[in-house]
Amino acid sequence: MTEVVYYDILVADFFTVLNGVEFLSKKAFIGVYGCQMNIADAERMEGVLGTLGYERIGEMQDADLILLNTCCVRETAEDKVYGKIGEIKHIKQKNPQLIFGITGCMAQKEGEALIKRAPHIDFVLGTGRVAELGNVVKQLEDEQVHHFVDTTMDDAVEAASRMPVEREGTLSAWVPIMYGCNNFCTYCIVPYVRGRERSRRPEEILAEVRDAAAKGFKEVTLLGQNVNSYGNDREDGMSFAELLTEVDKVEGIERVRYMTSHPKDLSDAVIEAVKNGKHICEHFHLPVQYGTDHLLHRMNRKYTVAQYKALVERIREAVPNASITTDLIVGFPGETDEDFQGMLDFLREVRYDAAYTFIFSRRSGTPAADMPDQIPDELKKERLHKLMDVQNEISLSINEKLVGSEAEVLVEGPSRTDESVWTGHTRTSKIVLWPYTGKEQPGELRRVSITQAQTWLLKGTLAE
């Protein structure tokens, strides 16, 4: 799981000319909630809307079309969407011609119930019906339909290759390689809203990577709910390790990343691909979720603590300089004091570079939502803070060992808070800040001498 984030980008208005007549372009606001896969889906939605004459803007009040691409992994994500739906009701009262649609995982989960709850929603498209966006918007523009709902679990794999992509940024490109999940972890709604695992054809993935490289993107991240299962559903499919190796060969791409990995499916071949790759980053995001067999079994994670530790040992033996990060859930039903202490002991032994920590969120439709022995909210919060304290101490200790070394950084540009300080990521996915010298440019690979370590980032100076 990844942190819920909200993205919007301001694009200047411009005029288009059609048959000698000048029109003000139509404006679309796209709000994105959830994971990187939702960002990638939104880039395709923006591409489709562009073919209809829409330009993306950053203010809902000025939009002719508002699209919310939603997440339902955690309750907080849904709460944010419902809050935004309420805001949009007032905007639509002032502008009845506004087209308002919901897409993504929450659309798949709730379907027609969304329109019953908020009749000012014009359309709801599930995760497998993204390719229908253009047709639906055109019908609403022509007033051929009033409300439209489609949550049929169509094949998003084919849609991914048919839809144009309007990528955000200029350096890093998201490239979906598969959709869905077969694992059915007891806390997770994803298999129910994304369907079973379906892999894209390797030639289509490689064509998309080459296109990104031709447009100047220096980094690609291959996306899937479980990338290690890539190709298992296709008789003619290559393995994920083989795909990584092929992507590594694409001229112009300097960094290759991927997410997310399920530990039970990470093969030695993938570890070797990272070890031997030229551009494949030495970063393994390996979500463990918990550190005791008791909770792993209740979560249906399909591996034991011993098996997971053995995998970490193989990674560190093969790629000693690799960073390893993880996801952790506290407050899962049945979590005892002994379990939590086991989790802390596990953290101190494995020593992750970083961990993304979450409080268990009950999701209706998942087995964990109805499990006995639910944990009180206050205890969840208390355990989360203790967990974060332990992990932060470990992260700082690991980063402090990098002081005095040099790191290759992909230059991204000014930091968010200070234009005189620039930022970039190492191959091991660590954030680095340094004083801008005027010599570096976004997209360059530069070496930075690390002079200071913090829990979540490194600071340094540009090396000559």
C-alpha positions in Angstrom: 0.0 0.0 0.0 1.1 3.5 -0.6 0.4 6.9 1.0 -2.8 8.5 -0.3 -2.0 11.6 -2.2 -3.9 14.2 -4.3 -2.5 15.5 -7.5 -3.5 18.5 -9.7 -1.6 20.4 -12.4 -2.3 23.9 -13.7 -2.2 24.1 -17.5 -2.6 27.5 -19.2 -5.8 28.2 -21.2 -5.3 28.4 -24.9 -7.4 28.8 -28.1 -8.0 26.2 -30.7 -9.0 26.9 -34.4 -11.6 24.6 -36.1 -12.8 25.3 -39.6 -11.6 28.9 -39.3 -13.6 29.5 -36.1 -11.8 30.3 -32.9 -12.9 28.5 -29.7 -11.8 28.7 -26.2 -10.5 25.2 -25.2 -12.6 23.2 -22.8 -11.1 22.8 -19.4 -10.9 19.6 -17.2 -9.9 19.2 -13.6 -8.6 15.7 -12.7 -8.3 14.9 -9.0 -6.3 11.7 -8.3 -6.4 9.8 -5.0 -4.4 6.7 -4.1 -1.5 4.8 -5.5 0.8 5.2 -8.5 -1.5 3.0 -10.6 -4.2 5.6 -10.2 -1.7 8.3 -11.4 -0.9 6.2 -14.5 -4.6 5.6 -15.2 -5.2 9.4 -14.8 -2.5 10.1 -17.4 -4.4 8.0 -19.9 -7.7 9.6 -19.0 -6.0 13.0 -19.6 -4.8 11.7 -23.0 -8.4 10.7 -24.0 -9.8 14.0 -22.8 -7.2 15.8 -24.9 -8.5 14.2 -28.0 -11.9 15.8 -27.2 -10.4 19.2 -26.8 -10.0 19.4 -23.1 -7.0 20.9 -21.3 -6.2 20.1 -17.7 -6.4 22.9 -15.2 -5.8 23.2 -11.4 -9.0 24.9 -10.2 -12.3 23.1 -10.1 -14.3 26.3 -10.2 -13.1 27.0 -13.8 -13.7 23.5 -15.2 -16.1 22.3 -17.8 -15.5 18.8 -16.7 -14.4 17.4 -13.3 -13.1 13.9 -13.0 -12.2 12.3 -9.6 -10.0 9.1 -10.0 -10.6 7.5 -6.7 -9.1 5.0 -4.2 -10.9 2.9 -1.6 -8.0 1.1 0.0 -8.4 3.0 3.2 -11.4 4.8 4.8 -9.5 8.1 4.8 -9.3 8.0 1.0 -13.1 7.6 0.7 -13.7 10.3 3.2 -11.6 12.7 1.1 -13.6 11.8 -2.1 -17.0 12.3 -0.4 -15.8 15.7 0.9 -14.8 16.7 -2.6 -18.1 15.4 -4.1 -19.9 17.8 -1.6 -17.8 20.7 -2.8 -18.5 19.9 -6.4 -22.3 20.0 -5.8 -22.1 23.7 -5.1 -20.0 24.3 -8.2 -22.5 22.4 -10.4 -25.4 24.4 -8.9 -23.7 27.5 -10.3 -22.7 25.8 -13.6 -25.4 23.1 -14.6 -23.5 22.4 -17.8 -20.6 21.0 -15.8 -19.9 17.3 -16.5 -18.8 15.5 -13.3 -17.6 11.9 -13.2 -16.1 9.3 -10.8 -13.6 6.7 -11.9 -11.2 4.3 -10.1 -11.5 1.8 -7.3 -14.2 3.6 -5.4 -16.3 3.8 -8.6 -15.9 0.1 -9.1 -16.8 -0.7 -5.5 -19.8 1.6 -5.1 -21.1 1.8 -8.6 -24.7 3.2 -8.9 -24.8 3.8 -5.2 -22.6 6.9 -5.8 -25.2 8.5 -8.0 -28.0 7.6 -5.6 -26.0 9.3 -2.8 -25.0 12.3 -5.0 -27.3 12.8 -8.0 -25.1 15.6 -9.3 -22.6 12.9 -10.5 -23.1 12.4 -14.2 -21.2 9.2 -14.7 -19.4 6.4 -12.9 -16.8 4.3 -14.6 -15.2 1.2 -13.0 -11.5 0.3 -13.2 -12.1 -1.9 -16.3 -14.0 0.7 -18.3 -11.5 3.5 -18.5 -11.4 3.2 -22.3 -15.0 4.2 -22.4 -14.3 7.7 -21.0 -14.2 9.4 -24.4 -17.5 7.9 -25.6 -19.3 8.7 -22.3 -18.1 12.3 -22.2 -19.2 12.8 -25.8 -22.6 11.4 -25.1 -23.0 13.7 -22.1 -21.9 16.7 -24.1 -24.5 15.8 -26.8 -27.1 15.2 -24.0 -27.7 11.7 -25.3 -27.6 10.4 -21.7 -28.3 11.9 -18.3 -26.5 9.5 -15.9 -24.1 6.7 -17.0 -22.8 3.8 -14.8 -20.6 1.0 -16.0 -18.6 -1.2 -13.6 -18.2 -4.2 -15.9 -14.9 -5.8 -15.2 -13.6 -5.4 -18.8 -10.0 -6.1 -19.7 -8.0 -3.0 -18.7 -4.9 -4.5 -20.3 -6.2 -3.8 -23.8 -7.4 -0.4 -22.8 -3.9 0.5 -21.5 -2.4 0.1 -25.0 -5.2 1.8 -26.9 -5.4 5.0 -24.9 -3.2 8.0 -25.5 -1.0 9.0 -22.6 -0.5 12.6 -21.4 2.4 12.2 -18.9 2.9 14.5 -16.0 6.4 15.8 -15.4 9.4 15.4 -17.7 11.8 12.9 -16.0 9.9 9.9 -14.6 7.3 7.8 -16.4 4.8 5.4 -15.0 4.3 2.3 -17.2 1.7 -0.3 -16.1 2.7 -3.8 -17.0 -0.2 -5.7 -15.4 -3.5 -5.2 -13.7 -5.3 -6.9 -10.8 -4.2 -9.3 -8.1 -4.7 -12.9 -7.2 -3.5 -12.9 -3.6 -6.6 -11.9 -1.6 -4.9 -10.6 1.5 -7.6 -10.5 4.1 -7.4 -6.8 4.6 -7.2 -5.7 1.0 -10.0 -4.6 -1.4 -7.8 -4.5 -4.5 -8.7 -8.0 -5.9 -12.3 -7.1 -5.7 -12.0 -3.7 -7.5 -9.2 -4.5 -9.9 -10.0 -8.1 -10.7 -7.6 -11.0 -11.4 -4.0 -10.6 -12.6 -3.7 -9.8 -16.3 -0.4 -9.0 -17.9 0.2 -6.7 -20.9 2.1 -8.0 -23.9 5.8 -7.4 -23.5 6.1 -5.8 -26.9 3.5 -3.2 -25.9 5.3 -2.4 -22.7 8.6 -2.1 -24.4 7.1 0.2 -27.1 5.7 2.4 -24.3 9.1 2.6 -22.6 10.8 3.4 -25.9 8.2 6.1 -26.5 8.9 7.6 -23.1 12.6 7.6 -23.7 12.1 9.3 -27.1 10.2 12.0 -25.3 13.0 12.7 -22.9 12.0 10.7 -19.9 15.1 9.4 -18.0 13.4 7.0 -15.6 10.6 4.5 -15.9 8.7 2.7 -13.1 7.0 -0.6 -14.1 3.7 -0.8 -12.2 1.5 -3.7 -11.0 -0.2 -4.8 -7.9 2.3 -7.7 -7.9 4.9 -7.2 -10.6 6.7 -10.5 -9.6 3.7 -12.4 -11.0 4.1 -10.7 -14.4 3.6 -13.1 -17.3 2.2 -16.0 -15.2 -1.2 -15.6 -16.9 0.1 -15.6 -20.5 1.4 -18.7 -22.4 3.5 -16.5 -24.6 4.6 -14.2 -21.8 8.1 -13.6 -20.6 8.9 -13.6 -16.9 9.3 -10.4 -14.9 13.0 -10.9 -14.6 13.2 -11.2 -18.4 11.1 -8.1 -18.8 13.3 -6.1 -16.5 16.3 -7.1 -18.5 14.7 -6.0 -21.8 13.6 -2.7 -20.4 17.2 -2.2 -19.1 18.3 -2.3 -22.7 16.1 0.6 -23.9 18.4 3.4 -25.1 17.9 6.7 -23.3 16.5 5.3 -20.0 18.9 5.8 -17.1 16.8 4.4 -14.3 14.5 1.4 -14.1 12.3 0.9 -11.1 9.2 -1.2 -10.3 6.5 -1.7 -7.8 4.9 -3.4 -6.0 6.6 -6.7 -5.1 4.9 -9.6 -3.2 7.6 -11.4 -1.2 6.3 -14.9 -2.0 6.9 -14.3 -5.7 10.2 -12.5 -5.7 12.4 -14.9 -7.6 16.2 -15.3 -7.5 16.1 -14.5 -11.2 14.7 -11.0 -10.4 17.5 -10.5 -7.8 20.1 -11.5 -10.4 18.5 -9.1 -13.0 18.9 -6.2 -10.5 22.5 -7.4 -9.7 23.5 -7.6 -13.3 21.5 -4.7 -14.7 23.0 -1.5 -15.9 20.0 0.8 -15.2 17.9 -1.3 -12.8 17.9 0.5 -9.5 19.2 -1.4 -6.4 16.1 -0.8 -4.4 13.8 -3.6 -3.2 10.4 -2.5 -1.9 9.3 -5.7 -0.2 6.1 -5.2 1.8 6.1 -7.6 4.8 3.0 -6.1 6.5 3.8 -7.8 9.8 6.6 -9.5 11.7 5.0 -12.5 13.3 3.7 -15.7 11.7 0.4 -15.4 13.7 -0.5 -12.2 12.0 0.9 -13.1 8.6 -1.4 -16.1 8.6 -4.4 -14.0 9.6 -3.5 -11.6 6.8 -3.2 -14.5 4.3 0.3 -13.4 3.2 1.4 -16.9 2.3 4.9 -16.8 3.7 6.5 -17.1 7.1 8.8 -14.8 9.0 11.6 -17.3 8.4 11.0 -17.4 4.6 10.9 -13.6 4.4 14.2 -13.3 6.3 15.8 -15.8 4.0 14.7 -13.7 1.0 16.2 -10.6 2.6 19.5 -12.5 3.2 19.6 -13.6 -0.5 19.1 -10.0 -1.6 21.8 -8.6 0.6 24.2 -11.3 -0.4 23.7 -10.7 -4.1 23.3 -6.9 -4.0 25.1 -5.7 -0.9 24.5 -2.0 -1.6 20.8 -2.4 -2.1 18.2 -0.5 0.0 15.2 -2.4 1.3 11.9 -0.7 2.2 8.6 -2.2 3.3 5.0 -1.6 4.3 3.7 -2.3 7.8 0.2 -2.5 9.2 -0.5 -2.1 13.0 -3.8 -2.8 14.7 -4.8 -5.8 12.6 -7.6 -7.9 14.3 -6.1 -10.3 16.8 -2.9 -8.4 17.3 -1.6 -9.1 20.8 1.0 -7.4 22.9 3.3 -10.4 22.1 2.6 -9.9 18.4 3.5 -6.2 18.6 6.7 -6.9 20.5 7.5 -9.5 17.9 7.0 -6.9 15.2 9.5 -4.5 16.9 12.0 -7.2 17.4 11.6 -8.1 13.7 12.2 -4.5 12.7 15.4 -4.3 14.8 16.7 -7.5 13.1 15.8 -6.8 9.5 16.7 -3.1 9.6 14.8 -1.5 6.7 16.0 1.7 5.1 12.5 3.0 5.4 9.0 1.7 6.2 5.6 3.0 5.2 3.4 2.5 8.2 -0.4 2.2 8.3 -3.1 1.7 10.9 -5.4 -1.2 9.9 -8.5 0.2 8.2 -11.7 -1.9 8.0 -12.8 -2.3 4.4 -16.3 -3.7 3.9 -16.2 -6.7 1.6 -12.9 -8.0 3.0 -12.6 -10.9 5.5 -10.7 -8.8 8.0 -13.5 -6.4 8.3 -15.6 -9.0 10.1 -12.9 -10.7 12.1 -13.3 -10.9 15.8 -10.8 -9.2 18.2 -10.8 -5.8 16.5 -8.2 -3.5 18.1 -9.4 -0.2 19.7 -8.4 3.0 17.8 -6.4 4.4 20.7 -4.3 1.3 21.0 -3.7 1.3 17.2 -2.4 4.9 17.4 -0.2 4.1 20.4 1.3 1.1 18.7 1.8 3.1 15.4 3.8 5.8 17.2 6.0 3.2 19.0 6.6 1.4 15.6 7.5 4.7 13.9 9.9 5.6 16.7 11.8 2.3 16.3 11.9 2.5 12.5 12.9 6.2 12.4 15.9 5.3 14.7 16.9 2.6 12.3 16.5 4.8 9.2 18.6 7.5 10.7 21.3 5.1 11.7 21.5 3.6 8.1 21.6 7.1 6.5 24.3 8.3 8.9 26.6 5.6 7.6 26.4 7.3 4.1 28.0 10.5 5.4 31.3 10.9 3.7 30.4 8.9 0.7 29.4 10.0 -2.8 26.0 9.1 -4.4 24.8 9.2 -8.0 21.7 11.4 -8.1 19.2 11.9 -10.9 18.7 15.7 -10.8 15.0 16.6 -10.5 15.2 20.4 -9.9 14.4 22.9 -7.1 13.1 21.6 -3.8 9.5 22.5 -2.9 10.5 25.0 -0.2 13.7 26.6 -1.5 14.7 27.2 -5.1 18.3 27.6 -4.1 18.3 24.0 -2.9 17.9 21.2 -5.5 16.8 17.7 -5.1 17.1 14.2 -6.6 17.0 10.5 -5.8 19.8 8.0 -5.6 19.5 4.6 -7.3 18.6 3.3 -3.9 15.6 5.7 -3.8 17.0 8.0 -1.1 16.2 11.7 -1.4 19.2 14.0 -1.6 19.3 17.8 -1.2 22.2 20.1 -2.1 22.9 23.8 -2.8 22.2 24.7 -6.4 25.4 25.6 -8.3 23.9 26.7 -11.6 25.8 24.0 -13.4 23.3 21.1 -13.0 20.2 20.5 -15.1 17.1 18.4 -14.5 17.6 14.9 -16.0 21.3 14.8 -15.5 23.1 12.2 -13.5 25.4 13.9 -11.0 27.5 12.9 -8.1 26.8 14.4 -4.7 29.1 14.2 -1.7 26.9 13.3 1.4 27.6 15.6 4.3 24.6 15.2 6.5 22.0 12.5 7.3 18.4 12.9 8.4 15.7 10.2 8.9 14.1 10.6 5.5 16.7 12.3 3.4 20.4 13.1 2.8 22.1 16.5 2.3 25.3 17.2 0.5 27.3 19.2 -2.0 27.7 18.7 -5.8 30.9 16.8 -6.4 33.3 18.2 -9.0 
